[in-house]
Amino acid sequence: MSTTTQKLRTIFQLTQTEEAEIDNELACSEPWTPLCQQVNPVIPTAIVYCEGNFGKVDGKTANGLVRHSHNYRILSVIDSDCAGLDSGEVLDRAKNGIPIVGNINEAMNQAENTPDYFIFGIAPSSGLLSAREKSIILNAMSQKMSIVNGLHEFLTDDPIFLDASIKNNVQILDIRKPKNKEDLQTFSGQIHNVKCPRIAVMGTDCALGKRTTATILANELTQKGLNVVMIATGQTGIMQGAPYCVALDAVPSQFCAGELESVIVKAYETEKPDLIIIEGQGALSHPAFSTSSFILRGSCPTGVILQHAPKRLNRIDFPEMPMPSLASEINLIETFSDTSVIGVTLNHEEMSTDEILTAISGLSSELGIPVTDALSQPTEQLVNIVLSAYPLIASKWVEKG
């Protein structure tokens, strides 16, 4: 067993089968460079704070930035539980060259120059910072790093942080801070003037990988020559650099559908895309999240791809709430909105390779629609969900190819 596998077993309590699979994949894999590193080196550099949460549900912001970022070149991730590992090994069982370090001092030491940004990469359900986390952020500011904060607690409203930003000549970016109410849009119906397909990536729970699936799909279709726009609806997608975005869970409910609609209409009029992909949030059936309903109302999607974790028995953070079945969620979405679920993508947490393949085959047969896993299976399967549902998109791809 490799040293990497030993440490991953300690952190994530892996089974013997999973340990063997990781050892095999690490032995066979070649180092690769993630999207966040395939960028112009003049873009801002950043370290991401994710203490105790990297590779876990509440570390989804850090996880997403390590996999994909146009806005920042990620230098390292701070999480003492995983220190010494490569972040790609923890997330995807393949090295990506972004190290995990134990603290901010180690992050500074391994950087050639002071990083431009310190990103808070944890997304707790409370949306608030602890006193210790605030002190860590203030320390980062004292070392001349600007701050990227995706929580509901806005640092620009705190005089202590405002004073620190002035004293140290650094910025604070509160990603979720909404526009002034006089600048917010209500739903107008203009979404029906958007003539290209609009696909929403929805889910049966939160923290399932909807954004990751949407990003992979957008990238793959773009590489095939199609003009694709992805609409980010949460803080991580905004941090990653999505040019068309709105943090829906920070917008007053009266304006959620209208704000999303206006972003999609602007993207359509500006980019003239072949296809628009909308990142989903939460789950329509989940009583703790209303953003799913606003996404369906504001985008009026022509199709939905539904993300699901077959081994997840209960909702994240709600152990008393059982997960819904795929069939019930599909029925709810198609009843609530004038749309169709065109395919299913899996989150393979706690699943072996054999279990993933069995689930794909069984669910596809049961539901009568294509099923894949965006991370573990060939991306062509994900692309084919779209091309099968929209033959005209397929013909455009052929023409442009």
Secondary structure, 3 states (H helix, E strand, C coil): CCHHHHHHHHHHCCCHHHHHHHHHHHHHCCCCCCHHHCCCCCCCEEEEECCCCCCCHHHHHHHHHHHCCCCCEEEEEECHHHCCCEHHHHHHCCCCCCEEECCHHHHHHHCCCCCCEEEECCCCCCCCCCHHHHHHHHHHHHCCCEEEECCCCCHHHCHHHHHHHHHHCCCEEECCCCCCHHHCCCCCCHHHHCCCCEEEEEECCCCCCHHHHHHHHHHHHHHCCCCEEEEECCHHHHHHCCCEECCHHHCCHHHHHHHHHHHHHHHHHHHCCCEEEEECCCCCCCCCCCHHHHHHHHHCCCEEEEEECCCCCEECCEEEEECCCHHHHHHHHHHHCCCCEEEEEECCCCCCHHHHHHHHHHHHHHHCCCEECCCCCCHHHHHHHHHHHCHHHHHHHHHHC
